[in-house]
Amino acid sequence: MTQPEAEFSRPVAVAKISARGRELKIAATADELSALAKRYDIPEVRRLTARLHLSALDGGKAWRLDGTFDAEVVQQCVVTLKPLQTEVTEHFERIYAIMPDDETGAVDVIYDQDDPPDPVIDGFIDAGEAVAEELALALVPFPRAPETEFQPSPGDGDGDGGGAAPAGPFAVLARLRENNG
């Protein structure tokens, strides 16, 4: 199975990560920002930069990617569809390990996280893809403009006995049952 091409790829060979670790500063190009916006289905990613540190663990059997990214994105308010500019700054940490090629191979990696390690693919860690994935996790799933409040439409009612029909996904079924009694 072929891996899809990453929009923000910055591969780092694990063989080139020294005992002291390796520092990286990465920034997305205009084309990469555009491709990331398309990937996330948002109007725009204006900026994405990261400061990263890669270090070997367990004698070079695993690696830690520790970093902080800063981004500026434009999302749409889910109520008004107005563009919302958001600054995102997040710190993250990931553990990587070389995974066995077959069922007989075993990788004994000790790590202190709930998630299993990410795979090292063909001897490389893609630091850019890790940042892109972390940005996706940091995006607000249902962004709303600050001044936006939910206003129920007439007839939604709140079931308070004020004469309005109850709202909710089963309100229509309840009305049908009442009418056909």
C-alpha positions as CSV (number, residue, x, y, z in Angstrom):
1,M,0.0,0.0,0.0
2,T,1.4,3.3,-1.0
3,Q,1.4,6.2,1.4
4,P,-0.4,9.3,0.1
5,E,1.8,12.3,-0.6
6,A,2.0,14.6,2.5
7,E,1.2,18.2,1.9
8,F,3.9,19.4,4.4
9,S,6.6,16.7,4.3
10,R,9.9,17.2,6.2
11,P,11.5,13.7,6.4
12,V,14.3,13.2,8.9
13,A,16.5,10.1,8.7
14,V,16.6,8.4,12.1
15,A,20.2,7.4,11.4
16,K,21.2,11.1,11.4
17,I,19.7,11.8,14.9
18,S,22.7,12.1,17.2
19,A,22.8,11.1,20.9
20,R,22.3,14.8,21.7
21,G,19.3,15.0,19.4
22,R,18.5,17.2,16.5
23,E,16.8,20.6,16.4
24,L,14.5,21.6,13.5
25,K,12.8,24.8,12.5
26,I,10.3,24.3,9.7
27,A,7.8,26.5,7.9
28,A,5.2,25.8,5.3
29,T,5.5,27.3,1.8
30,A,2.6,29.1,0.1
31,D,1.8,26.0,-1.9
32,E,1.9,23.8,1.2
33,L,-0.4,26.2,3.1
34,S,-2.9,26.0,0.2
35,A,-2.7,22.2,0.1
36,L,-3.2,22.0,3.9
37,A,-6.3,24.2,3.7
38,K,-7.7,21.9,1.1
39,R,-6.9,18.9,3.2
40,Y,-8.7,20.4,6.2
41,D,-11.5,21.7,4.1
42,I,-11.1,25.2,5.5
43,P,-10.8,28.5,3.6
44,E,-7.2,29.2,4.4
45,V,-4.1,28.3,6.3
46,R,-2.1,31.5,6.4
47,R,1.0,30.4,8.4
48,L,2.4,27.2,9.9
49,T,5.8,27.1,11.6
50,A,7.3,24.7,14.1
51,R,10.3,24.3,16.4
52,L,11.1,20.7,17.0
53,H,13.5,18.5,18.8
54,L,14.1,14.8,17.8
55,S,16.0,12.6,20.2
56,A,16.8,8.9,20.4
57,L,15.3,6.7,23.2
58,D,16.2,3.3,24.4
59,G,19.6,3.1,22.7
60,G,18.2,4.1,19.3
61,K,15.2,1.7,19.3
62,A,12.7,4.6,19.5
63,W,12.7,8.3,19.0
64,R,10.9,11.2,20.6
65,L,9.6,14.2,18.6
66,D,8.9,17.1,20.9
67,G,7.8,20.4,19.6
68,T,5.6,23.5,19.4
69,F,3.8,24.8,16.3
70,D,2.3,28.1,15.6
71,A,-0.4,28.6,12.9
72,E,-2.8,31.1,11.6
73,V,-5.9,29.6,10.0
74,V,-9.2,30.9,8.6
75,Q,-12.3,28.8,9.3
76,Q,-16.0,29.5,8.7
77,C,-18.5,30.1,11.5
78,V,-20.9,27.2,11.4
79,V,-23.9,29.5,12.0
80,T,-23.2,32.6,9.9
81,L,-20.5,31.3,7.5
82,K,-18.4,34.4,8.3
83,P,-14.7,33.8,8.1
84,L,-13.0,33.4,11.5
85,Q,-9.2,34.0,11.8
86,T,-7.7,31.9,14.6
87,E,-4.2,31.7,16.0
88,V,-3.2,28.2,17.1
89,T,-0.2,27.5,19.3
90,E,0.2,23.9,20.6
91,H,2.9,21.8,22.2
92,F,3.0,18.1,21.4
93,E,5.1,15.0,21.8
94,R,5.2,11.8,19.8
95,I,7.1,8.6,20.1
96,Y,8.3,6.7,17.0
97,A,9.6,3.2,16.6
98,I,10.6,0.9,13.7
99,M,7.7,-1.6,13.3
100,P,8.3,-5.2,12.4
101,D,8.0,-6.1,8.7
102,D,6.3,-9.5,9.4
103,E,4.5,-11.2,12.2
104,T,7.6,-12.9,13.5
105,G,9.5,-9.7,14.2
106,A,9.1,-8.0,17.5
107,V,9.9,-4.5,18.7
108,D,10.3,-4.1,22.4
109,V,9.8,-0.4,23.0
110,I,9.1,1.0,26.4
111,Y,7.2,4.2,26.4
112,D,5.1,6.1,29.0
113,Q,2.1,7.1,26.8
114,D,-1.3,5.6,26.3
115,D,-0.9,5.5,22.5
116,P,1.4,3.1,20.7
117,P,4.4,4.6,18.9
118,D,4.1,6.0,15.4
119,P,5.9,4.0,12.8
120,V,9.3,5.0,11.4
121,I,8.8,4.4,7.6
122,D,11.8,3.4,5.5
123,G,14.1,4.8,8.2
124,F,12.5,8.2,8.3
125,I,10.3,10.3,10.6
126,D,8.2,12.8,8.7
127,A,8.3,15.8,11.1
128,G,6.2,18.0,8.8
129,E,3.4,15.4,8.6
130,A,3.4,15.1,12.4
131,V,3.0,18.9,12.7
132,A,0.2,18.8,10.0
133,E,-1.6,16.1,11.9
134,E,-1.3,18.0,15.2
135,L,-2.7,21.1,13.6
136,A,-5.7,19.1,12.4
137,L,-6.3,18.0,15.9
138,A,-6.1,21.5,17.3
139,L,-8.6,23.0,14.8
140,V,-12.0,24.0,16.4
141,P,-14.4,21.4,15.0
142,F,-17.5,23.7,14.9
143,P,-16.2,27.3,15.0
144,R,-18.6,30.0,15.9
145,A,-18.2,33.8,15.7
146,P,-18.0,35.3,19.2
147,E,-21.3,37.3,18.8
148,T,-23.2,34.3,17.5
149,E,-25.9,32.7,19.6
150,F,-28.2,29.8,18.7
151,Q,-31.7,31.0,18.1
152,P,-34.2,28.2,17.7
153,S,-36.6,28.6,14.8
154,P,-40.3,29.1,15.5
155,G,-42.0,25.8,16.4
156,D,-38.9,24.3,17.8
157,G,-40.1,24.8,21.3
158,D,-38.4,23.6,24.4
159,G,-41.0,21.3,25.9
160,D,-41.7,23.7,28.7
161,G,-45.5,23.6,28.3
162,G,-45.7,27.0,26.6
163,G,-47.7,25.6,23.7
164,A,-44.7,25.0,21.4
165,A,-44.1,21.5,20.1
166,P,-41.1,19.7,21.6
167,A,-37.9,19.9,19.7
168,G,-35.4,17.2,18.9
169,P,-34.8,14.5,16.4
170,F,-37.9,12.5,17.4
171,A,-40.4,15.5,17.6
172,V,-41.9,14.7,14.2
173,L,-42.5,11.0,15.2
174,A,-44.0,12.1,18.5
175,R,-46.5,14.4,16.7
176,L,-47.4,11.6,14.2
177,R,-48.1,9.3,17.1
178,E,-50.2,11.9,18.8
179,N,-52.2,12.6,15.7
180,N,-52.7,9.0,14.7
181,G,-53.3,8.0,18.4
